[in-house]
Structure formats: structure tokens, C-alpha cells
Amino acid sequence: MNQTIDDSVTAPRAWRAAVAASALLAIAGAYFSPWLHYLFKPLTTLLIVAMVWRHGRVAEPGYRRAIVIGLLLSTCGDVFLMLPGDWFVFGLGSFLCAHIAYLLGLARRARLFARVWPYLAYALLAGAVLSVLWAHLPGELRIPVIVYVAVLAAMAAQAAAVWRCHRSRSTALAALGGAFFVASDATLAIDRFAAPFGAASAVVLATYWIAQSLIGLSVCTSHKPE
């Protein structure tokens, strides 16, 4: 489909700067100050929610609604993963639902499997990550992790497929966001289960909020079919 694309991002720079500042404070808090982390981790994702709600394009209400729901579910996941104790399964479930919301939103822009190669590419990547994790995963987590990885890979693949079908700045942002989400979650899983490393929190959180910001900005960026 040919398209006329207005590439302007309507979200003001102040919003993007606020998200970046909050994310940096949350990352710093992960290393130096628990209360700072507890405050700014959920706040960063909620700032992205507010940006999308305030500046998201009304021309695609279904897509906008799905992304907002996904971001709110992600905020629940943020909280579960930072609580004292082992709330990992609850966080996993929250993010699983968030990816389903994103996937349903992306399916509004192009049918599922509109392009097959992104699904094949992400399936191979998911298989590679699972092969690294498998021997280290507790038995009770293997099925939940497989389900989560499959849904995450499908979301990222659908975002890439949408971009291939309807190339615009908006769809490119969503596709990049999906890729960064895969990178973030793969790093989190490898650090948690297979090979912990000191910079993991910084890498995981930075790529996570890049992903969420890009997905959010895909709602705030013009995507006009002819």
C-alpha cells in the first residue's frame, strides 16, 4: 500500500525529557538507593502512559487504547519485579498480558502473519535464548517461560511485519520497540537464571524504557494512509 506519511512526532520534547530523567533516576536507584528505585521505576512507565494518553493520535483509537492498556499492565509488572520477595511469576504474568495487548493493537494495523519472515526470525532468536536458559530454569517455570517467550516473540514479529506492510515512522518506531523489548527481556532472563553480571540492571532497564518509549511514540507519530 502506498502511503503519505507525516513523520512529525507530536509528543513534546518535555515529555520525552521527563521520561529519560525519570528512567535515569530509577536506574541509579537500582544501584544506590532503593527508595529512589521504588519511586521512579513505576513513575517512568506511567509518564509514558501519560504521554500517550495526552498526545496519542485519535485517528487510531483502537491502537492507542491497546498500547495504553499494555503500558498499564507493564507498570504492574514493574511493581511486582521490584517488590521484596519472589514475585517473579506475577511480574511475568503482567508482562505477558501487556504483550498480548500490544499484539492485539498491532493486529489492527496489519493482519497476523501478514509477513512470515519476521515470525521465523524471532522464532529462531527465541529458540536460541531458551537453549541458553533451559538447563538453568526451575522445572515449575519452564512452561510459563516458554509461553512468555512465544508471546513476546510474536509481538515483536508482528511489529516488524506491520512495518514491512506499511512503512512509516510510526510503524518503524513500534518495530524497534519490539526489538528492544526482546533484548531487554533476554538480558533479564540470562542475568537471573544463567549468567548474572553487575551491569545487568542498567542494561535491562535502559533497553526496557527505550522499548516502551518507542512503542508509546508509535501512537504519537502520524501514520496517514493515502
C-alpha positions as CSV (number, residue, x, y, z in Angstrom):
1,M,0.0,0.0,0.0
2,N,1.4,3.4,-0.9
3,Q,1.3,5.9,1.9
4,T,1.7,9.6,2.5
5,I,3.5,9.9,5.9
6,D,3.8,12.9,8.1
7,D,6.9,12.0,10.1
8,S,6.4,14.6,12.9
9,V,6.4,13.3,16.5
10,T,3.6,15.2,18.3
11,A,4.8,14.4,21.8
12,P,6.6,17.5,23.1
13,R,10.3,17.1,23.9
14,A,9.5,18.0,27.5
15,W,7.6,14.7,27.9
16,R,10.5,12.7,26.4
17,A,13.0,14.5,28.6
18,A,10.9,13.7,31.7
19,V,10.7,10.0,30.8
20,A,14.5,10.0,30.2
21,A,15.2,11.8,33.5
22,S,12.9,9.5,35.5
23,A,14.5,6.4,33.9
24,L,18.0,7.6,34.8
25,L,16.9,8.1,38.4
26,A,15.3,4.7,38.5
27,I,18.5,3.1,37.2
28,A,20.7,5.0,39.6
29,G,18.3,3.9,42.4
30,A,18.7,0.3,41.4
31,Y,22.4,0.5,42.4
32,F,22.5,3.2,45.1
33,S,19.1,4.0,46.6
34,P,16.1,1.5,47.0
35,W,13.6,4.2,47.7
36,L,14.6,6.1,44.6
37,H,14.2,3.0,42.5
38,Y,10.8,2.2,44.1
39,L,9.6,5.7,43.3
40,F,10.9,6.2,39.8
41,K,10.6,2.7,38.3
42,P,6.8,2.8,38.1
43,L,6.7,6.5,37.6
44,T,8.8,6.2,34.4
45,T,6.3,3.9,32.8
46,L,3.4,5.9,34.0
47,L,5.0,9.0,32.4
48,I,4.9,7.1,29.1
49,V,1.3,6.2,29.7
50,A,0.5,9.9,30.3
51,M,2.4,11.0,27.2
52,V,0.5,8.5,25.0
53,W,-2.9,9.4,26.6
54,R,-2.2,13.1,26.2
55,H,-0.6,13.2,22.7
56,G,-1.6,9.9,21.1
57,R,-3.3,10.2,17.8
58,V,-7.1,10.0,17.9
59,A,-7.2,8.7,14.4
60,E,-6.3,5.1,15.6
61,P,-8.4,4.8,18.9
62,G,-8.1,1.0,19.0
63,Y,-4.4,1.0,18.6
64,R,-4.0,3.8,21.1
65,R,-6.2,2.0,23.6
66,A,-4.3,-1.3,23.3
67,I,-0.9,0.4,23.8
68,V,-2.2,2.3,26.9
69,I,-3.5,-1.0,28.4
70,G,-0.2,-2.7,27.6
71,L,1.7,0.1,29.4
72,L,-0.5,0.0,32.4
73,L,-0.1,-3.8,32.7
74,S,3.7,-3.2,32.3
75,T,3.5,-0.8,35.2
76,C,2.0,-3.7,37.3
77,G,4.9,-5.8,36.2
78,D,7.4,-3.1,37.2
79,V,6.0,-3.1,40.7
80,F,5.9,-6.9,41.1
81,L,9.5,-7.3,39.9
82,M,10.8,-4.7,42.4
83,L,8.9,-5.9,45.5
84,P,10.9,-7.7,48.2
85,G,10.4,-11.4,48.0
86,D,9.8,-13.6,44.9
87,W,7.1,-12.0,42.8
88,F,8.7,-13.1,39.5
89,V,5.7,-15.1,38.3
90,F,3.3,-12.2,38.9
91,G,5.6,-9.9,37.0
92,L,5.9,-12.4,34.2
93,G,2.1,-12.7,34.0
94,S,1.6,-8.9,34.0
95,F,4.1,-8.5,31.1
96,L,2.6,-11.5,29.3
97,C,-0.8,-9.7,29.3
98,A,0.9,-6.5,28.3
99,H,2.4,-8.2,25.2
100,I,-1.0,-9.6,24.3
101,A,-2.4,-6.1,24.4
102,Y,0.4,-4.8,22.2
103,L,-0.1,-7.8,19.8
104,L,-3.8,-7.1,19.5
105,G,-3.1,-3.4,18.9
106,L,-0.6,-4.2,16.2
107,A,-3.0,-6.6,14.6
108,R,-5.2,-3.6,13.9
109,R,-2.6,-2.2,11.6
110,A,-2.0,-5.4,9.7
111,R,-3.3,-9.0,9.9
112,L,-1.3,-11.5,11.9
113,F,1.4,-13.2,9.8
114,A,1.0,-10.6,7.1
115,R,4.7,-11.2,6.6
116,V,6.1,-14.6,7.6
117,W,9.9,-13.9,7.8
118,P,9.7,-11.7,11.0
119,Y,8.0,-14.6,12.8
120,L,10.6,-17.1,11.6
121,A,13.5,-14.7,12.6
122,Y,12.1,-14.1,16.1
123,A,11.3,-17.8,16.5
124,L,14.9,-18.6,15.8
125,L,16.0,-16.0,18.3
126,A,13.6,-17.2,20.9
127,G,14.8,-20.7,20.5
128,A,18.4,-19.6,20.9
129,V,17.6,-17.7,24.1
130,L,15.6,-20.7,25.5
131,S,18.5,-23.0,24.7
132,V,20.8,-20.9,26.9
133,L,18.3,-20.7,29.7
134,W,16.8,-24.2,29.7
135,A,19.3,-26.0,31.9
136,H,19.1,-23.2,34.5
137,L,15.3,-22.8,34.7
138,P,13.5,-24.3,37.6
139,G,11.1,-27.0,36.5
140,E,8.0,-25.1,37.6
141,L,9.0,-22.1,35.5
142,R,9.7,-23.8,32.2
143,I,6.2,-23.8,30.8
144,P,5.4,-20.2,31.9
145,V,8.7,-19.0,30.4
146,I,8.1,-20.8,27.1
147,V,4.6,-19.2,26.9
148,Y,6.0,-15.8,27.7
149,V,8.9,-16.0,25.2
150,A,6.5,-17.2,22.5
151,V,4.1,-14.2,23.1
152,L,6.9,-11.7,23.3
153,A,8.5,-13.0,20.1
154,A,5.1,-12.9,18.4
155,M,4.6,-9.3,19.5
156,A,8.0,-8.2,18.2
157,A,7.5,-10.2,14.9
158,Q,4.1,-8.6,14.4
159,A,5.5,-5.1,14.9
160,A,8.2,-5.9,12.3
161,A,5.6,-7.3,9.9
162,V,3.4,-4.2,10.2
163,W,6.4,-2.1,9.4
164,R,7.1,-4.2,6.3
165,C,3.5,-3.9,5.2
166,H,3.1,-0.2,5.9
167,R,6.4,1.6,6.1
168,S,6.2,4.8,8.1
169,R,8.0,6.4,11.1
170,S,5.2,5.2,13.3
171,T,5.5,1.6,12.3
172,A,9.3,1.7,12.4
173,L,9.2,3.0,16.0
174,A,6.9,0.1,17.0
175,A,9.2,-2.4,15.3
176,L,12.3,-1.0,17.0
177,G,10.4,-1.0,20.3
178,G,9.6,-4.7,19.9
179,A,13.2,-5.5,19.2
180,F,14.4,-3.6,22.2
181,F,11.9,-5.4,24.4
182,V,13.3,-8.8,23.2
183,A,16.8,-7.6,24.0
184,S,15.7,-6.3,27.5
185,D,13.9,-9.5,28.5
186,A,16.6,-11.8,27.1
187,T,19.2,-9.9,29.2
188,L,17.0,-10.1,32.3
189,A,16.5,-13.8,31.9
190,I,20.1,-14.6,31.2
191,D,21.2,-12.5,34.2
192,R,18.5,-14.0,36.5
193,F,18.9,-17.7,35.5
194,A,22.1,-18.3,33.6
195,A,25.0,-15.8,33.9
196,P,24.5,-12.9,36.4
197,F,26.6,-9.8,35.7
198,G,26.9,-6.4,37.5
199,A,25.7,-4.1,34.8
200,A,22.5,-6.2,34.1
201,S,20.1,-3.8,35.9
202,A,21.3,-0.8,33.9
203,V,21.2,-2.7,30.6
204,V,17.8,-4.3,31.3
205,L,16.1,-1.1,32.5
206,A,17.7,1.1,29.7
207,T,16.6,-1.2,26.9
208,Y,13.2,-1.7,28.6
209,W,12.3,2.0,28.7
210,I,13.7,2.6,25.2
211,A,11.3,-0.2,24.1
212,Q,8.3,1.3,25.9
213,S,9.1,4.8,24.8
214,L,9.4,3.7,21.1
215,I,6.1,1.8,21.3
216,G,4.5,4.8,23.0
217,L,5.8,7.2,20.4
218,S,4.4,5.0,17.7
219,V,1.0,6.2,18.9
220,C,2.1,9.8,19.0
221,T,3.5,9.8,15.4
222,S,1.5,10.4,12.3
223,H,0.7,7.4,10.2
224,K,-1.6,8.5,7.3
225,P,-2.7,6.2,4.5
226,E,-3.5,7.8,1.2
